[in-house]
Amino acid sequence: MTDLAAQVTIALGRSVLPSVIARGGAVRVTAARNGVVILEVSGSPGAVFPLASRIEAVIRAAVPAVTAVRLISPGMNPAGPPLAGAGDLADAARAIIDAEVNPGIAAHRGHVTVTGATDDGWIRIRLDGGCQGCSLAEVTIRQGIEPLLRSRLPAMTGLSDVTDHEAGTEPFYSPEKR
């Protein structure tokens, strides 16, 4: 383990890891080089994605040499999708969501689809499967997906959920489970 990876592991253990474990998830450092840290996340998607921005903030505050943090699911290519800027905004968002979000929420029978982007930088998404009508969908979007996309897509203005949540037939967390 590199010195950078060891520092990040210590920072995670001190503050973030207990919260993730308590929520049914796990996080481990898989790579750390040139200031970029790759974290493999597993377990419940609701354990990690809502904490993504906090995890990055904690790591960057504790280890100043870290310039970027990437979350991946087990078995993913650590290189991940390209950082934004090149190509169409919707395509860049689609690549990030397909590589970093959908593998995690698949555990809850969920899927996120990028339906498009506007000329002024708004990305539109639709939640399907267990995410459609899920009582925690808004948390996943606002605390997980949106910060992830904002960190990678400087041209992004905002994120719009176009899902018809009322039509969801099998939400992972029904409103009654709140």
Secondary structure, 3 states (H helix, E strand, C coil): CCHHHHHHHHHHHHHHHHHHHHCCEEEEEEEEECCEEEEEEEECHHHHHHHHHHHHHHHHHHCCCCCEEEEECCCCCCCCCCCCCCCCHHHHHHHHHHHHHHHHHHHHCEEEEEEEECCCCEEEEEEEECCCCCCCHHHHHHHHHHHHHHHHCCCCCEEEECCCHHHCCCCCCCHHHC
